[in-house]
Amino acid sequence: MSDAPDRDVAVVGCGPAGCAAAVFAARDGLDVAVFDRGRSSLARCAHLENYPGFPAGIDVGTLSDLMRAQAERAGCAVVDDLVESVERAGGDDGGPDGRPETDEPLFVVTPQEGEPATARRVVAATRYDGEYLRGLDDDEAMFAIHDHGDETHEHFDRGYADRDGTTPVDGLYVASPSEADRQAITAAGRGARVGKRVVADARIDDGWWPEAAERVDWVRREAELDDEWADRDRWVEWFDAAHADGPVDPDSDRFARVREAAVDDARSSYVGADDEAARAEAGHRALAARLNPDAIVDAHDPDALLDAMDDETIAAHAAGDVSTVNNRSNASGSDPPTDGGDR
Ligand SMILES: Cc1cc2nc3c(=O)[nH]c(=O)nc-3n(C[C@H](O)[C@H](O)[C@H](O)COP(=O)(O)OP(=O)(O)OC[C@H]3O[C@@H](n4cnc5c(N)ncnc54)[C@H](O)[C@@H]3O)c2cc1C
């Protein structure tokens, strides 16, 4: 176990709920692993037509690839493996209340094929599966039994977790199954809410107080900063005014440390025009890498496409020099599609 990866957060499932939770957590710098394999609700949709941003809908294979790629780009390790169990680290002898100290891993996540991992927090995001959580709390609390005629069925209780995903088990969050899991976009919204809760709780573990720990994940234009707010001292004043009457002494080292981190975080959300353009370019490339080439050709004027290609590639193609064309297109810098896995 000593060589097992030790994560801040293990997310189980990279559907809409898990992807959103993982991305929000990783974007605040948490070390996140996302396990993803097994029964998927999303994979059963014939075509997703009510998810914002896709005018003619999106096939679920492409959306799954995009979600995995987004999680990876946010810094998550995406693990193509099925989680079989999540148990408390240290078992019954872990420490006070039967669990380790707060900065120690609380959970051991055991996948089907790979090595177990430890994690301080676990987010369940598996609409059809909760079995791997059995034993973390009483069965009566986690699972509900329904009668169907002569038969009874047991399934994970959709109301087990609060709306922000928190549960009676310290460090365990449930993004799905939940009351929000019947539509892809509401499942994603629930995942985002849970990811934000995870971020706030990790900050609180690190000495932040609740009012300071809530984070907005925005990317903003530097041009919107007037001269006053371009000055770091103005942010320090803002923080001091907002938290003067808070629970932590403004003259303490703890207050200064949290203020430094909060001001850095707020200021780093502003990007310059060049950075904004580079992000737009990267966004287009990441999408284009996952589109059918025929669709790209059909959607664009041929001259525009030829203009976008360099002359050497066109000449090599016309001459039938496949190796040159392949070498050049591999060097284009776009993100390769990730393996969609067994979903
Ligand atoms: C037939 C059908 C059609 C649908 N059509 C639509 C529609 O048109 N529009 C719409 O909005 N919604 C539709 N839905 C609902 C939509 O699929 C769900 O709302 C959404 O997918 C829920 O997202 P989720 O992330 O909670 O779960 P899921 O989509 O189920 O994602 C869970 C992920 O976790 C993985 N996983 C599961 N168990 C484990 C495990 N033990 N370890 C590791 N990984 C695991 C799965 O492989 C999957 O990738 C449809 C559902 C069905 C069944």
The ligand as an ORCA input file, in Angstrom:
! r2SCAN-3c Opt
* xyz 0 1
  C     -31.956      5.237    -22.622
  C     -31.552      6.568    -22.025
  C     -31.656      7.702    -22.770
  C     -31.349      8.943    -22.201
  N     -31.487     10.078    -22.944
  C     -31.205     11.283    -22.394
  C     -31.333     12.480    -23.157
  O     -31.663     12.449    -24.335
  N     -31.060     13.667    -22.536
  C     -30.680     13.741    -21.226
  O     -30.452     14.837    -20.703
  N     -30.511     12.631    -20.487
  C     -30.791     11.413    -21.034
  N     -30.636     10.271    -20.283
  C     -30.163     10.421    -18.888
  C     -28.641     10.631    -18.827
  O     -28.009      9.511    -19.391
  C     -28.215     10.795    -17.354
  O     -28.943     11.871    -16.765
  C     -26.735     11.122    -17.194
  O     -25.939     10.308    -18.012
  C     -26.339     10.928    -15.736
  O     -24.975     11.240    -15.611
  P     -24.103     10.584    -14.438
  O     -22.755     11.185    -14.570
  O     -24.843     10.755    -13.169
  O     -24.083      9.002    -14.721
  P     -23.563      8.160    -15.966
  O     -23.873      8.812    -17.253
  O     -24.114      6.780    -15.757
  O     -22.002      8.140    -15.802
  C     -21.402      7.314    -14.834
  C     -19.991      6.948    -15.291
  O     -19.396      6.184    -14.252
  C     -18.800      4.997    -14.796
  N     -18.898      3.988    -13.756
  C     -19.989      3.319    -13.319
  N     -19.687      2.492    -12.312
  C     -18.346      2.647    -12.092
  C     -17.435      2.049    -11.171
  N     -17.824      1.173    -10.245
  N     -16.132      2.410    -11.241
  C     -15.709      3.310    -12.155
  N     -16.548      3.907    -13.031
  C     -17.857      3.578    -12.994
  C     -19.600      4.700    -16.046
  O     -18.819      3.978    -16.988
  C     -19.956      6.098    -16.550
  O     -18.959      6.592    -17.421
  C     -30.932      9.026    -20.842
  C     -30.784      7.854    -20.107
  C     -31.103      6.629    -20.686
  C     -30.943      5.408    -19.842
*
